[in-house]
Amino acid sequence: MKYDLEGMPAGSKTFLRQKMVTPGAPSILRYAIHLRFSCPAKKKFYLRNDVRVLFPHRMPDDMDELKIIYDCPVNPKYFPE
């Protein structure tokens, strides 16, 4: 999935999250990244605050299948700063 911030208005912020989980019940979270973006002026995008990353405590097995889940706000997509 490509992250497209082209429609983000000046003076707004948003976030994007990507998680990798093992399929099945229960799903186990293996990797995750949470990015916050800010747009102080038209067509200017910056990472805001911190970047949160989750790594597994062990190397994944070759047998591990991972499902990727993308998450971002929908309604509203952008928030005022």
C-alpha positions in Angstrom: 0.0 0.0 0.0 1.3 3.4 -0.9 0.7 6.2 1.5 -0.8 9.1 -0.3 -0.9 12.4 1.6 -1.6 14.6 -1.5 -5.1 15.5 -0.4 -4.0 16.6 3.1 -4.9 20.2 3.7 -2.5 22.7 5.3 -2.8 22.9 9.1 -3.8 19.3 9.5 -2.4 16.1 10.9 -3.1 12.3 10.5 -1.6 8.9 11.2 -0.8 5.7 9.4 -0.3 2.3 10.9 0.9 -1.0 9.5 0.7 -4.2 11.4 1.9 -7.7 10.6 0.0 -10.5 12.4 -0.1 -14.3 12.2 -3.4 -15.4 10.6 -5.7 -17.6 12.6 -7.3 -17.4 16.0 -5.9 -15.8 18.0 -3.8 -13.5 15.8 -0.4 -12.7 17.2 1.1 -9.3 16.5 4.6 -9.7 15.1 5.6 -6.3 13.7 4.0 -2.8 13.8 4.8 0.8 12.8 2.8 3.9 13.7 3.6 7.1 11.9 2.1 10.5 12.6 2.2 13.2 9.9 1.7 16.9 10.0 1.1 19.4 7.1 1.8 22.9 8.3 1.7 24.4 4.7 0.4 23.2 1.4 2.4 20.3 0.0 4.8 20.2 3.0 4.6 17.0 5.0 6.6 16.2 8.2 6.8 13.3 10.6 5.2 14.5 13.8 6.4 13.6 17.3 7.7 10.1 17.5 7.8 6.9 15.4 6.5 3.8 17.2 7.9 0.5 16.0 7.3 -3.0 17.4 9.7 -5.9 16.7 9.3 -9.5 17.7 11.3 -10.9 20.6 12.4 -13.8 18.3 13.2 -14.3 14.6 10.2 -15.5 12.7 10.2 -19.2 11.6 10.2 -20.0 7.9 6.8 -21.5 8.6 5.3 -18.2 9.9 2.9 -16.7 7.5 2.1 -13.0 8.1 -0.9 -11.0 7.3 -0.5 -7.3 6.7 -3.1 -4.9 8.0 -3.1 -1.2 7.1 -4.9 1.3 9.3 -5.6 5.0 8.9 -8.4 7.4 9.9 -11.3 7.3 7.5 -14.0 9.8 8.6 -12.5 12.3 9.1 -9.2 11.4 7.4 -7.4 14.6 8.6 -7.5 16.4 11.9 -6.8 20.1 12.7 -3.5 20.7 14.4 
